[in-house]
Amino acid sequence: MTENRHDSQPQPLTARAGNRLSGTIAVPGDKSISHRAAMFGLLAVGETCVDGLLEGEDVRNSIAAIRKLGGHAERDGTGIWRINGVGIGGLCEPDSVLEMGNSGTSVRLLMGLAGGHPIRTTFTGDASLHRRPMARVATPLGMMGIDCAGRQGMRLPITVTGPQELLPIRYELPVASAQVKSAILLAGLSAAGVTEIIEPEPTRDHTETMLRHMGADISSEKLSGGGQIIRLSGQPELRPAHFTVPGDPSSAAFPIVAALLTPGADVTVTNVCINPLRAGLFACLAEMGADISLENQRRAGGETIADITARGSALKAIAPPPERAASMIDEYPILAIAAACAEGTSSLRGLAELRVKESDRLAAMAQGLSACGVKVTELEDGLVI
């Protein structure tokens, strides 16, 4: 009998080219929308239903935090998550530390959500999350009257204490960040008055779209320099909602690129979120000559969804504008693979943000490509492939 052994050391994996790819597949629900659907359900009085929630560790950490803050969240027999919220102003002070694992999204959004209430909340996470600075969130929250106390460099563990009266602010983001923007908006829900955020360039807008769907008074106005200003009227009464979480475009990117790089391939990925502020990769692939089509476009919960079909294509090199990075920051690793297989030299710039994720993704991309024999030059803010 063969003994089963579980070795804690990483084991090598081997990938070999297969036959022509074809078929129709679905990908897991979008993580950004899953986090928000669960959190926003806490801020509505009544039951919010979430269908297709991504049930990975990061989202489960958000759900555990919601429960500690006074909400009730359970998955029914049909797979729908039911979130019974307490409303804006109704959060309870947790009786223990909120464990966030490796989820920077959970920490940053919940710092704003909890900080908008006169309670004391402490966040911790794994070793990787402890290395990630949270000052970009703590600074604007501090301007609103929220006290954030963390280790040097505002690192976890962090304790957030909300004031009795929260101040609305007008804040200009020094760096485009959907997570920082969302933290300010979630805190701003509890402030009497209008909170204004100026973005140097638009970032993913799931927070605005979903809060608007729940009844929040939130608007955006384009600015002449390419940025935008977002305005939120505080202290709304959010209504419960039914969210259907679309497929994650980051997950869809892998089978799509695999199909593009395989002669004769024909692959369809169903129910994918094609929010314009998440679709930067698809724009890049189209510019590279990819045979991609969007079918069955529709809207659900304020989001645009479609089925995406990709066919084997001869790709050419690309140099996407740096300002596109915000709409595809998580898709650059797979774009780098496409660039490595494209004709010509590609230049991917404006990616300094990738160095301060859970790891230095830019360095990891360069190392991985080099190990595969790809000629790659690592720059401070990008790659030349």
KOLVEX-410885 format. One record per residue (C-alpha): residue number from 1; residue in one letter; y negated, x, z negated. Coordinates in nm, 4 decimals, always signed. Example, Ala and Ser with C-alpha at 12.3 -4.5 7.8 and 13.67 -1.06 7.14 Angstrom:
<sites>
num  residu  y  x  z
1  A  +0.4500  +1.2300  -0.7800 .
2  S  +0.1060  +1.3670  -0.7140 .
</sites>
This chain:
<sites>
num  residu  y  x  z
1  M  +0.0000  +0.0000  +0.0000 .
2  T  -0.3455  +0.1321  +0.0887 .
3  E  -0.5761  +0.1743  -0.2087 .
4  N  -0.9174  +0.0086  -0.1718 .
5  R  -1.1929  +0.2398  -0.2869 .
6  H  -1.5608  +0.1633  -0.3226 .
7  D  -1.7565  +0.4832  -0.2738 .
8  S  -2.1201  +0.4716  -0.3816 .
9  Q  -2.2104  +0.7312  -0.1181 .
10  P  -2.3420  +0.6069  +0.2185 .
11  Q  -2.0719  +0.5929  +0.4835 .
12  P  -2.1357  +0.6824  +0.8505 .
13  L  -2.1444  +0.4023  +1.1053 .
14  T  -2.0698  +0.4499  +1.4732 .
15  A  -2.2198  +0.2361  +1.7502 .
16  R  -2.0739  +0.2398  +2.1001 .
17  A  -2.2008  +0.0761  +2.4161 .
18  G  -2.0315  -0.2556  +2.4874 .
19  N  -1.9969  -0.4858  +2.7836 .
20  R  -2.2696  -0.7081  +2.9224 .
21  L  -2.4397  -0.9050  +2.6428 .
22  S  -2.4631  -1.2815  +2.6812 .
23  G  -2.4804  -1.5906  +2.4657 .
24  T  -2.7001  -1.7984  +2.2361 .
25  I  -2.7599  -1.7035  +1.8739 .
26  A  -2.9719  -1.8008  +1.5742 .
27  V  -3.1345  -1.5579  +1.3311 .
28  P  -3.2105  -1.6019  +0.9591 .
29  G  -3.5231  -1.7844  +0.8454 .
30  D  -3.8550  -1.6026  +0.8405 .
31  K  -3.9082  -1.4158  +0.5134 .
32  S  -4.2884  -1.4451  +0.5061 .
33  I  -4.2728  -1.8232  +0.5448 .
34  S  -3.9822  -1.8527  +0.2978 .
35  H  -4.1773  -1.6742  +0.0229 .
36  R  -4.4804  -1.8936  +0.0804 .
37  A  -4.2936  -2.2236  +0.1059 .
38  A  -4.1341  -2.1650  -0.2335 .
39  M  -4.4538  -2.0423  -0.4017 .
40  F  -4.6769  -2.3127  -0.2570 .
41  G  -4.4309  -2.5794  -0.3689 .
42  L  -4.5036  -2.4661  -0.7252 .
43  L  -4.8732  -2.5494  -0.6732 .
44  A  -4.8112  -2.9084  -0.5620 .
45  V  -4.7313  -3.1933  -0.8003 .
46  G  -4.4061  -3.3435  -0.6779 .
47  E  -4.1123  -3.2291  -0.4689 .
48  T  -4.1492  -2.9895  -0.1773 .
49  C  -3.8412  -2.9585  +0.0455 .
50  V  -3.7631  -2.6362  +0.2310 .
51  D  -3.4993  -2.6324  +0.5047 .
52  G  -3.3745  -2.3012  +0.6433 .
53  L  -3.5056  -2.0898  +0.3544 .
54  L  -3.4049  -1.7249  +0.3812 .
55  E  -3.1845  -1.6702  +0.0773 .
56  G  -3.2090  -1.2922  +0.0568 .
57  E  -3.2782  -1.0988  -0.2611 .
58  D  -3.6556  -1.0813  -0.2093 .
59  V  -3.6966  -1.4580  -0.1750 .
60  R  -3.4585  -1.5207  -0.4640 .
61  N  -3.6807  -1.3015  -0.6814 .
62  S  -3.9755  -1.5215  -0.5849 .
63  I  -3.7761  -1.8324  -0.6757 .
64  A  -3.6779  -1.6829  -1.0123 .
65  A  -4.0476  -1.6166  -1.0797 .
66  I  -4.1377  -1.9748  -0.9874 .
67  R  -3.8917  -2.1011  -1.2463 .
68  K  -4.0385  -1.8760  -1.5149 .
69  L  -4.3865  -2.0045  -1.4298 .
70  G  -4.2819  -2.3637  -1.4965 .
71  G  -4.1440  -2.4856  -1.1639 .
72  H  -3.8017  -2.6248  -1.0857 .
73  A  -3.6173  -2.4982  -0.7785 .
74  E  -3.2640  -2.5881  -0.6727 .
75  R  -3.0566  -2.5846  -0.3533 .
76  D  -2.8876  -2.9155  -0.2788 .
77  G  -2.5512  -2.9684  -0.1128 .
78  T  -2.7045  -2.9816  +0.2360 .
79  G  -2.8702  -2.6407  +0.2017 .
80  I  -3.2211  -2.7763  +0.1462 .
81  W  -3.4204  -2.6199  -0.1351 .
82  R  -3.6118  -2.8664  -0.3522 .
83  I  -3.9145  -2.7261  -0.5347 .
84  N  -4.0680  -2.9443  -0.8056 .
85  G  -4.4117  -2.8047  -0.8753 .
86  V  -4.6600  -2.8296  -1.1588 .
87  G  -4.9820  -2.8294  -0.9576 .
88  I  -5.2831  -2.5972  -0.9544 .
89  G  -5.3774  -2.5267  -1.3154 .
90  G  -5.0365  -2.6256  -1.4494 .
91  L  -4.8541  -2.2915  -1.4588 .
92  C  -4.6844  -2.1848  -1.7822 .
93  E  -4.7010  -1.8346  -1.9251 .
94  P  -4.3609  -1.6728  -1.8607 .
95  D  -4.1657  -1.5702  -2.1688 .
96  S  -4.0319  -1.2548  -2.0044 .
97  V  -4.1196  -0.9983  -1.7395 .
98  L  -4.0985  -1.1092  -1.3746 .
99  E  -3.8480  -0.8864  -1.1922 .
100  M  -3.9505  -0.8417  -0.8285 .
101  G  -3.6802  -0.6022  -0.7094 .
102  N  -3.8067  -0.4387  -0.3894 .
103  S  -4.0384  -0.7189  -0.2770 .
104  G  -4.3996  -0.6102  -0.2380 .
105  T  -4.4803  -0.9519  -0.0903 .
106  S  -4.3592  -1.1262  -0.4067 .
107  V  -4.5679  -0.9050  -0.6350 .
108  R  -4.8908  -0.9230  -0.4376 .
109  L  -4.8873  -1.2967  -0.3743 .
110  L  -4.7773  -1.3825  -0.7271 .
111  M  -5.0484  -1.1589  -0.8758 .
112  G  -5.3023  -1.3890  -0.7124 .
113  L  -5.1133  -1.7092  -0.7859 .
114  A  -5.0549  -1.6333  -1.1554 .
115  G  -5.3909  -1.4591  -1.1997 .
116  G  -5.5677  -1.7813  -1.1086 .
117  H  -5.4398  -1.9321  -1.4337 .
118  P  -5.5333  -1.8410  -1.7938 .
119  I  -5.1928  -1.6878  -1.8637 .
120  R  -5.0520  -1.3368  -1.9043 .
121  T  -4.7877  -1.2272  -1.6540 .
122  T  -4.6106  -0.8911  -1.6271 .
123  F  -4.4448  -0.7738  -1.3051 .
124  T  -4.1876  -0.5004  -1.2579 .
125  G  -3.9477  -0.3962  -0.9825 .
126  D  -3.7134  -0.1254  -0.8631 .
127  A  -3.7988  +0.2449  -0.8379 .
128  S  -3.9278  +0.2084  -0.4828 .
129  L  -4.1631  -0.0765  -0.5719 .
130  H  -4.2912  +0.1210  -0.8720 .
131  R  -4.4213  +0.3844  -0.6304 .
132  R  -4.6242  +0.1410  -0.4215 .
133  P  -4.9949  +0.1129  -0.5146 .
134  M  -5.1326  -0.2331  -0.5910 .
135  A  -5.5009  -0.1390  -0.6219 .
136  R  -5.5908  -0.3128  -0.2962 .
137  V  -5.4881  -0.6417  -0.4572 .
138  A  -5.6153  -0.5667  -0.8073 .
139  T  -5.9690  -0.4791  -0.6917 .
140  P  -6.0675  -0.8198  -0.5458 .
141  L  -5.8771  -1.0045  -0.8182 .
142  G  -6.0792  -0.8102  -1.0743 .
143  M  -6.3994  -0.9294  -0.9066 .
144  M  -6.2790  -1.2852  -0.9683 .
145  G  -6.2397  -1.2157  -1.3399 .
146  I  -5.8667  -1.1413  -1.3417 .
147  D  -5.7597  -0.8460  -1.5552 .
148  C  -5.4948  -0.6253  -1.3919 .
149  A  -5.3493  -0.3434  -1.6022 .
150  G  -5.0957  -0.1038  -1.4522 .
151  R  -4.9880  +0.2581  -1.4472 .
152  Q  -5.2083  +0.5243  -1.2878 .
153  G  -5.2969  +0.4229  -0.9342 .
154  M  -5.2392  +0.0578  -1.0316 .
155  R  -4.8623  +0.0841  -1.0003 .
156  L  -4.5902  -0.1290  -1.1565 .
157  P  -4.5278  -0.2420  -1.4187 .
158  I  -4.8519  -0.4439  -1.3945 .
159  T  -4.9788  -0.7084  -1.6345 .
160  V  -5.2115  -0.9728  -1.4910 .
161  T  -5.4226  -1.1896  -1.7230 .
162  G  -5.6175  -1.4792  -1.5779 .
163  P  -5.9579  -1.5883  -1.7169 .
164  Q  -6.0521  -1.9309  -1.8481 .
165  E  -6.3000  -1.9683  -1.5622 .
166  L  -6.2238  -1.7999  -1.2325 .
167  L  -6.5057  -1.6878  -1.0030 .
168  P  -6.5027  -1.7505  -0.6273 .
169  I  -6.5941  -1.4376  -0.4312 .
170  R  -6.6984  -1.3197  -0.0876 .
171  Y  -6.4833  -1.0165  -0.0109 .
172  E  -6.4600  -0.7909  +0.2922 .
173  L  -6.1140  -0.6399  +0.3321 .
174  P  -6.1408  -0.2621  +0.3860 .
175  V  -5.8039  -0.2694  +0.5671 .
176  A  -5.6489  -0.5708  +0.7391 .
177  S  -5.3722  -0.7020  +0.5117 .
178  A  -5.2158  -1.0483  +0.5109 .
179  Q  -5.0765  -0.9879  +0.1619 .
180  V  -5.4121  -0.8966  +0.0069 .
181  K  -5.5777  -1.1870  +0.1881 .
182  S  -5.3093  -1.4239  +0.0602 .
183  A  -5.3412  -1.3018  -0.2990 .
184  I  -5.7158  -1.3727  -0.2927 .
185  L  -5.6631  -1.7167  -0.1385 .
186  L  -5.3972  -1.8104  -0.3946 .
187  A  -5.6285  -1.7086  -0.6777 .
188  G  -5.9172  -1.8864  -0.5037 .
189  L  -5.7283  -2.2159  -0.5209 .
190  S  -5.8098  -2.2198  -0.8941 .
191  A  -6.1794  -2.1274  -0.8590 .
192  A  -6.4570  -2.3860  -0.8511 .
193  G  -6.6468  -2.3174  -0.5304 .
194  V  -6.5827  -2.1488  -0.1975 .
195  T  -6.3913  -1.8215  -0.1662 .
196  E  -6.4702  -1.6223  +0.1493 .
197  I  -6.2658  -1.3375  +0.2963 .
198  I  -6.3796  -1.1222  +0.5874 .
199  E  -6.0986  -0.9590  +0.7857 .
200  P  -6.1689  -0.6599  +1.0140 .
201  E  -5.9045  -0.8065  +1.2451 .
202  P  -5.6885  -1.1194  +1.2190 .
203  T  -5.3598  -1.0883  +1.0295 .
204  R  -5.0646  -1.3257  +1.0050 .
205  D  -5.2002  -1.6627  +0.8961 .
206  H  -4.8992  -1.8378  +0.7416 .
207  T  -5.0855  -1.8797  +0.4118 .
208  E  -5.3783  -2.0580  +0.5756 .
209  T  -5.1558  -2.2695  +0.8019 .
210  M  -4.9223  -2.3829  +0.5248 .
211  L  -5.1943  -2.4501  +0.2661 .
212  R  -5.3845  -2.6529  +0.5257 .
213  H  -5.0633  -2.8478  +0.5921 .
214  M  -5.0522  -2.9291  +0.2184 .
215  G  -5.4106  -3.0557  +0.2123 .
216  A  -5.6216  -2.7491  +0.1298 .
217  D  -5.9722  -2.7269  +0.2788 .
218  I  -5.9482  -2.3929  +0.4560 .
219  S  -6.1150  -2.2767  +0.7766 .
220  S  -6.1590  -1.9612  +0.9829 .
221  E  -6.4429  -1.8428  +1.2048 .
222  K  -6.4223  -1.5604  +1.4572 .
223  L  -6.6790  -1.2808  +1.4264 .
224  S  -6.8401  -1.0894  +1.7106 .
225  G  -6.6733  -0.7590  +1.6187 .
226  G  -6.3211  -0.8992  +1.6544 .
227  G  -6.2681  -0.9918  +1.2911 .
228  Q  -6.2909  -1.3294  +1.1233 .
229  I  -6.4138  -1.4979  +0.8072 .
230  I  -6.1879  -1.7347  +0.6137 .
231  R  -6.3316  -1.9960  +0.3768 .
232  L  -6.1356  -2.1813  +0.1090 .
233  S  -6.2712  -2.4626  -0.1089 .
234  G  -6.1172  -2.4259  -0.4522 .
235  Q  -5.9393  -2.6676  -0.6831 .
236  P  -5.7771  -2.8936  -0.4218 .
237  E  -5.4887  -3.1235  -0.5066 .
238  L  -5.2078  -2.9946  -0.2904 .
239  R  -4.9565  -3.2517  -0.1727 .
240  P  -4.5834  -3.1783  -0.1545 .
241  A  -4.4551  -3.0961  +0.1931 .
242  H  -4.1369  -3.0595  +0.3949 .
243  F  -4.1091  -2.7159  +0.5530 .
244  T  -3.8525  -2.6150  +0.8129 .
245  V  -3.8459  -2.2358  +0.8139 .
246  P  -3.8235  -2.1001  +1.1705 .
247  G  -3.6211  -1.7959  +1.2690 .
248  D  -3.7653  -1.4581  +1.1715 .
249  P  -3.9249  -1.2844  +1.4735 .
250  S  -3.8496  -0.9465  +1.3133 .
251  S  -3.4775  -1.0324  +1.3082 .
252  A  -3.4927  -1.1801  +1.6590 .
253  A  -3.6427  -0.8555  +1.7889 .
254  F  -3.3140  -0.6638  +1.7623 .
255  P  -3.0893  -0.8797  +1.9841 .
256  I  -3.3825  -0.9303  +2.2225 .
257  V  -3.4370  -0.5567  +2.2698 .
258  A  -3.0607  -0.4966  +2.2876 .
259  A  -3.0447  -0.7474  +2.5734 .
260  L  -3.3391  -0.5895  +2.7534 .
261  L  -3.1736  -0.2477  +2.7399 .
262  T  -2.8353  -0.3726  +2.8676 .
263  P  -2.8009  -0.4224  +3.2453 .
264  G  -2.6936  -0.7766  +3.3306 .
265  A  -2.7525  -0.9098  +2.9781 .
266  D  -2.8696  -1.2680  +2.9190 .
267  V  -2.9290  -1.3573  +2.5519 .
268  T  -3.1109  -1.6554  +2.3982 .
269  V  -3.2350  -1.6606  +2.0377 .
270  T  -3.3131  -2.0128  +1.9163 .
271  N  -3.5826  -2.1518  +1.6855 .
272  V  -3.7931  -1.8357  +1.6573 .
273  C  -4.1418  -1.8351  +1.5048 .
274  I  -4.3882  -1.7372  +1.7796 .
275  N  -4.7061  -1.7568  +1.5738 .
276  P  -4.9603  -1.5636  +1.7875 .
277  L  -5.0349  -1.3356  +1.4924 .
278  R  -4.6654  -1.2402  +1.4707 .
279  A  -4.5963  -1.2074  +1.8437 .
280  G  -4.7340  -0.8600  +1.9131 .
281  L  -4.3904  -0.7192  +1.9953 .
282  F  -4.3250  -0.9814  +2.2606 .
283  A  -4.6631  -0.9027  +2.4189 .
284  C  -4.5726  -0.5322  +2.4248 .
285  L  -4.2317  -0.5955  +2.5783 .
286  A  -4.3853  -0.8148  +2.8483 .
287  E  -4.6318  -0.5354  +2.9308 .
288  M  -4.3361  -0.2972  +2.9571 .
289  G  -4.1841  -0.5169  +3.2272 .
290  A  -3.9352  -0.7104  +3.0145 .
291  D  -3.7786  -1.0262  +3.1551 .
292  I  -3.8504  -1.2589  +2.8620 .
293  S  -3.9067  -1.6342  +2.8706 .
294  L  -4.0082  -1.8871  +2.6040 .
295  E  -3.8483  -2.2301  +2.6223 .
296  N  -3.8559  -2.5533  +2.4222 .
297  Q  -4.1861  -2.4721  +2.2506 .
298  R  -4.2729  -2.7068  +1.9638 .
299  R  -4.4576  -2.7193  +1.6318 .
300  A  -4.3215  -2.7709  +1.2795 .
301  G  -4.5104  -2.7362  +0.9520 .
302  G  -4.8090  -2.6017  +1.1429 .
303  E  -4.6072  -2.3196  +1.3050 .
304  T  -4.5172  -2.2764  +1.6726 .
305  I  -4.1451  -2.2339  +1.7427 .
306  A  -3.9552  -2.1569  +2.0633 .
307  D  -3.6231  -2.0406  +2.2045 .
308  I  -3.6523  -1.6889  +2.3500 .
309  T  -3.4354  -1.5672  +2.6381 .
310  A  -3.4173  -1.1961  +2.7250 .
311  R  -3.2442  -1.0420  +3.0257 .
312  G  -3.1624  -0.6817  +3.1108 .
313  S  -3.4763  -0.5079  +3.2369 .
314  A  -3.6081  -0.1693  +3.3473 .
315  L  -3.8846  -0.0935  +3.0967 .
316  K  -4.1859  +0.1314  +3.1438 .
317  A  -4.3839  +0.3218  +2.8793 .
318  I  -4.6615  +0.1592  +2.6783 .
319  A  -4.9656  +0.2479  +2.4678 .
320  P  -5.0438  -0.0721  +2.2752 .
321  P  -5.3957  -0.1029  +2.1296 .
322  P  -5.4031  -0.0005  +1.7601 .
323  E  -5.5545  -0.3366  +1.6628 .
324  R  -5.2301  -0.5047  +1.7712 .
325  A  -5.0480  -0.3381  +1.4808 .
326  A  -5.1288  -0.6207  +1.2380 .
327  S  -4.9353  -0.8677  +1.4541 .
328  M  -4.6186  -0.6560  +1.4702 .
329  I  -4.6262  -0.4067  +1.1835 .
330  D  -4.2582  -0.4696  +1.0960 .
331  E  -4.1416  -0.4519  +1.4578 .
332  Y  -4.2506  -0.0965  +1.5410 .
333  P  -3.9072  +0.0548  +1.4662 .
334  I  -3.7433  -0.1592  +1.7347 .
335  L  -4.0383  -0.1067  +1.9715 .
336  A  -3.9779  +0.2668  +1.9272 .
337  I  -3.6192  +0.2156  +2.0462 .
338  A  -3.7451  +0.0283  +2.3518 .
339  A  -3.9985  +0.3063  +2.4161 .
340  A  -3.7257  +0.5708  +2.3900 .
341  C  -3.5346  +0.3942  +2.6689 .
342  A  -3.8412  +0.3262  +2.8845 .
343  E  -3.9620  +0.5332  +3.1785 .
344  G  -4.2565  +0.7549  +3.0826 .
345  T  -4.4279  +0.8568  +2.7588 .
346  S  -4.5298  +0.5913  +2.5070 .
347  S  -4.8018  +0.6309  +2.2435 .
348  L  -4.7826  +0.4115  +1.9324 .
349  R  -5.0984  +0.4473  +1.7201 .
350  G  -5.2719  +0.2746  +1.4288 .
351  L  -4.9576  +0.2789  +1.2145 .
352  A  -5.0729  +0.4555  +0.8962 .
353  E  -4.9747  +0.1411  +0.7015 .
354  L  -4.6089  +0.2207  +0.7717 .
355  R  -4.6309  +0.5265  +0.5475 .
356  V  -4.6920  +0.3160  +0.2337 .
357  K  -4.4083  +0.0662  +0.2678 .
358  E  -4.0938  +0.0908  +0.0512 .
359  S  -4.0460  +0.4244  +0.2294 .
360  D  -4.2383  +0.6298  +0.4844 .
361  R  -4.1199  +0.4277  +0.7825 .
362  L  -4.3131  +0.6387  +1.0311 .
363  A  -4.1358  +0.9577  +0.9236 .
364  A  -3.8003  +0.7769  +0.9163 .
365  M  -3.8534  +0.6519  +1.2726 .
366  A  -3.9355  +1.0030  +1.3941 .
367  Q  -3.6320  +1.1510  +1.2188 .
368  G  -3.3980  +0.8831  +1.3511 .
369  L  -3.5173  +0.9185  +1.7094 .
370  S  -3.4951  +1.2982  +1.6928 .
371  A  -3.1393  +1.2751  +1.5596 .
372  C  -3.0516  +1.0711  +1.8693 .
373  G  -3.1943  +1.3360  +2.1004 .
374  V  -3.5224  +1.1598  +2.1759 .
375  K  -3.8309  +1.3771  +2.2226 .
376  V  -4.0794  +1.2436  +1.9682 .
377  T  -4.4025  +1.3769  +1.8169 .
378  E  -4.5046  +1.2439  +1.4757 .
379  L  -4.8795  +1.1913  +1.4281 .
380  E  -5.0702  +1.0985  +1.1142 .
381  D  -5.0929  +0.7371  +1.2303 .
382  G  -4.8274  +0.7043  +1.4958 .
383  L  -4.5665  +0.8430  +1.7327 .
384  V  -4.5599  +0.9795  +2.0860 .
385  I  -4.2209  +0.9061  +2.2441 .
</sites>
